[in-house]
Amino acid sequence: MRRAADGALPPRHTTFLSPFDSLFWARDRDMQFWEFRQVLECYKPEAQRIWGYYCLPILHRDRLVGRFDPKLERDTGTLRLKTLYLEPGVAPDEPLVAEVAAAMRDFMAFHDATDLVIERSDPLAFGAKLRAAL
């Protein structure tokens, strides 16, 4: 813990978090630590949703950089990203795209998905670069 607190263990991992992750249990912790508002919108009527039904935050090293709303179509092995977002000010540069693509490959393998469809991406370039990196 001391080494991490002193910066001797720099964050290097990119992964996707559950919206039920204990990281989000404390009210407003997401905003205090990361200036990221995690909202579980599955309980809202569809017309009131901003991000999607069940958005997963994207943790890239030490930052929450985006989110996506996945839908797995088991019969076809297709993972459909209904929405894919980067937070304002986050650029879809090569290192970010490569690490999100690696995490997405793991996510797809875990769910036995063989195809990825991105329905909506903001920014648009992020979705295109992610598809190309896969």
Secondary structure as GFF3:
##gff-version 3
##sequence-region A 1 134
A	DSSP	alpha_helix	2	5	.	.	.	ID=ss1
A	DSSP	beta_strand	14	16	.	.	.	ID=ss2
A	DSSP	three_ten_helix	22	24	.	.	.	ID=ss3
A	DSSP	alpha_helix	29	34	.	.	.	ID=ss4
A	DSSP	three_ten_helix	46	48	.	.	.	ID=ss5
A	DSSP	beta_strand	56	60	.	.	.	ID=ss6
A	DSSP	beta_strand	63	73	.	.	.	ID=ss7
A	DSSP	beta_strand	78	86	.	.	.	ID=ss8
A	DSSP	alpha_helix	94	110	.	.	.	ID=ss9
A	DSSP	beta_strand	115	118	.	.	.	ID=ss10
A	DSSP	beta_strand	121	122	.	.	.	ID=ss11
A	DSSP	alpha_helix	124	133	.	.	.	ID=ss12
###
